[in-house]
Amino acid sequence: MPHATHSVPRRKSRDYSRRREALVGVRLSPDELAIVKAVAERDGLTLPAALREGFLRHAAADTG
């Protein structure tokens, strides 16, 4: 007898956060935090997303 396939709705944000393997804490000066906040607001991102994307973009440019 064939197995029935069940479609389970995916919750993108939950799946995305569960895939995280490490948590990194960063201390920012008030000036640095203001920059990250401005970028996050400009790009419509959360603070962690703005910091992560900026770091990864910078790191990729240095290795490329």
MODELLER restraints for C-alpha pairs under 7 A, 6 or more apart:
rsr = mdl.restraints
at = mdl.atoms
rsr.add(forms.Gaussian(group=physical.xy_distance, feature=features.Distance(at['CA:36:A'], at['CA:47:A']), mean=6.52, stdev=0.5))
rsr.add(forms.Gaussian(group=physical.xy_distance, feature=features.Distance(at['CA:36:A'], at['CA:50:A']), mean=6.63, stdev=0.5))
rsr.add(forms.Gaussian(group=physical.xy_distance, feature=features.Distance(at['CA:36:A'], at['CA:51:A']), mean=6.46, stdev=0.5))
rsr.add(forms.Gaussian(group=physical.xy_distance, feature=features.Distance(at['CA:37:A'], at['CA:47:A']), mean=6.25, stdev=0.5))
rsr.add(forms.Gaussian(group=physical.xy_distance, feature=features.Distance(at['CA:39:A'], at['CA:50:A']), mean=6.59, stdev=0.5))
rsr.add(forms.Gaussian(group=physical.xy_distance, feature=features.Distance(at['CA:40:A'], at['CA:46:A']), mean=5.76, stdev=0.5))
rsr.add(forms.Gaussian(group=physical.xy_distance, feature=features.Distance(at['CA:40:A'], at['CA:47:A']), mean=5.67, stdev=0.5))
rsr.add(forms.Gaussian(group=physical.xy_distance, feature=features.Distance(at['CA:40:A'], at['CA:50:A']), mean=5.20, stdev=0.5))
